[in-house]
Amino acid sequence: MFGGPAPDAWFAPWLSDAILGFLVPVMVFLFWTRRGVRLWGVLVAYNALGVFDYAHGLGAQSIAPMPVEMASPLTVYLGIGLFLASQLVALGLLLRTDAIRHFLQGEALAIRSVRP
């Protein structure tokens, strides 16, 4: 990439990896300190972007494989595939009724406190 051994097709997946990675502490902080439908929506969107990012990485590997001296194809496919599966599990857990109810508890408390 840019004169290095990695293919240029990997620039976008690596850039999105960096951005999503820097947002992890923010997402964890919000998860532990806030509740509500907006936070649930942000977490669903963040995990959906993560799924897209891993799928993009699998596509980049199939179009422009990483050189063997950097990583074996099996390692790349297995690593990205496992993280894609874990991201799908996290997204599935967020879409469960009990998880949605958990995030909406904060909304219900706020609505009850506003009503006379």
ZAMARGU-4260 file (C-alpha; in steps of 0.2 Angstrom, whole numbers, plus 5000, padded with zeros to 4 digits):
<rodrens>
0) 5000/5000/5000 | 5007/5017/4995 | 5023/5008/4989 | 5022/4995/5003 | 5018/4976/5002
5) 5000/4977/5006 | 4987/4979/4992 | 4979/4996/4990 | 4962/4988/4992 | 4965/4986/5010
10) 4966/5005/5014 | 4947/5007/5016 | 4945/4992/5028 | 4960/4997/5038 | 4954/5015/5039
15) 4937/5010/5045 | 4945/4997/5057 | 4955/5012/5065 | 4939/5023/5066 | 4928/5010/5074
20) 4943/5004/5085 | 4945/5022/5092 | 4926/5023/5095 | 4926/5007/5106 | 4930/5016/5123
25) 4916/5029/5119 | 4904/5015/5115 | 4908/5005/5131 | 4907/5021/5142 | 4890/5025/5134
30) 4884/5007/5137 | 4889/5007/5156 | 4883/5025/5160 | 4867/5028/5149 | 4851/5020/5144
35) 4837/5024/5132 | 4832/5021/5114 | 4844/5033/5106 | 4859/5023/5114 | 4851/5007/5109
40) 4850/5014/5091 | 4868/5020/5092 | 4874/5003/5098 | 4865/4994/5084 | 4872/5006/5071
45) 4889/5004/5078 | 4888/4985/5077 | 4880/4985/5060 | 4894/4996/5054 | 4906/4983/5062
50) 4898/4969/5052 | 4899/4979/5036 | 4918/4982/5040 | 4922/4964/5042 | 4912/4959/5026
55) 4922/4973/5017 | 4938/4965/5024 | 4933/4948/5017 | 4929/4956/5000 | 4946/4964/5000
60) 4955/4948/5004 | 4946/4939/4990 | 4949/4953/4977 | 4967/4958/4983 | 4974/4945/4994
65) 4986/4950/5008 | 5004/4945/5003 | 5009/4928/5011 | 5024/4936/5019 | 5012/4947/5029
70) 4999/4934/5033 | 4993/4917/5026 | 4976/4917/5018 | 4969/4905/5030 | 4974/4917/5045
75) 4966/4932/5036 | 4950/4922/5032 | 4948/4914/5049 | 4952/4929/5059 | 4940/4940/5049
80) 4927/4927/5049 | 4928/4924/5068 | 4926/4943/5071 | 4912/4944/5059 | 4903/4930/5068
85) 4906/4938/5085 | 4899/4955/5078 | 4884/4946/5071 | 4881/4938/5088 | 4882/4955/5097
90) 4870/4963/5084 | 4858/4948/5087 | 4859/4951/5106 | 4855/4969/5104 | 4840/4965/5094
95) 4833/4953/5107 | 4817/4959/5116 | 4824/4958/5133 | 4839/4969/5128 | 4828/4982/5120
100) 4817/4982/5135 | 4833/4984/5146 | 4838/5000/5136 | 4820/5006/5136 | 4819/5006/5155
105) 4828/5022/5156 | 4815/5030/5144 | 4800/5023/5154 | 4808/5030/5170 | 4810/5047/5162
110) 4792/5047/5155 | 4785/5042/5172 | 4795/5056/5181 | 4788/5069/5168 | 4770/5064/5170
115) 4760/5073/5184
</rodrens>
